[in-house]
Amino acid sequence: MLSDTFRLINELVAAGVITQYARPAPEFAAAQRRSKELRRRQQTQLPFDEKIRLLLDLRRKLYPVLQQRRRLPPWERPW
């Protein structure tokens, strides 16, 4: 039964009725690109100390996630 579903989906994709991957609306994608560009511009203007603080903050937030996924070597365990 599941194979019938996959077969039907493949036929609909081949016929162009549906796309294989969902695509965001063009307006949403454009707004997201503008937002990312603005954030990048703002971050390039930050002083070096602030960039380091942000980097360490992100690393501190990511650390538990990485630790759950795999055993970290000593150089990846800063705290």
C-alpha positions in Angstrom: 0.0 0.0 0.0 2.8 2.4 0.9 4.6 1.6 -2.4 1.3 2.5 -4.3 1.4 5.9 -2.6 5.1 6.5 -3.5 4.3 5.4 -7.1 1.4 7.8 -7.3 3.6 10.7 -5.9 6.4 9.9 -8.4 3.9 9.9 -11.3 2.5 13.3 -10.2 6.0 14.7 -9.9 6.9 13.4 -13.3 3.7 14.9 -14.8 4.5 18.2 -13.2 1.3 18.3 -11.2 3.3 18.6 -8.0 6.8 19.6 -7.2 9.2 17.2 -5.4 10.1 19.9 -2.8 8.0 22.5 -1.1 9.0 26.0 -2.1 8.3 29.1 -0.1 6.4 31.9 -1.6 8.6 34.3 -3.6 7.6 37.2 -1.4 8.6 35.3 1.7 12.0 34.3 0.2 12.7 37.8 -0.8 11.9 39.2 2.6 14.0 36.5 4.2 17.0 37.4 2.0 16.6 41.1 2.8 16.5 40.3 6.5 19.6 38.2 6.3 21.4 40.8 4.4 20.5 43.5 6.9 21.7 41.3 9.8 25.0 40.5 8.1 25.6 44.2 7.5 24.9 45.0 11.1 27.2 42.2 12.3 30.1 43.4 10.2 29.9 46.8 12.0 30.2 45.2 15.4 33.4 45.6 17.3 35.7 42.6 17.5 35.0 42.0 21.2 31.2 41.8 20.6 31.7 39.4 17.7 33.7 37.1 20.0 31.0 37.4 22.7 28.4 36.3 20.1 30.5 33.5 18.9 31.0 32.1 22.4 27.4 32.5 23.2 26.3 30.5 20.2 29.0 27.9 21.0 27.7 27.6 24.5 24.1 27.1 23.2 25.3 24.5 20.6 27.5 22.5 23.0 24.7 20.5 24.6 23.3 19.5 21.2 26.7 18.4 19.9 27.4 16.5 23.2 24.1 14.5 22.8 24.9 13.5 19.2 28.5 12.3 19.6 31.4 12.1 21.9 33.4 15.3 21.8 37.2 15.3 21.6 39.0 17.3 24.3 39.5 20.4 22.1 35.8 20.7 21.5 35.0 20.7 25.3 36.0 24.3 26.2 33.9 24.4 29.5 
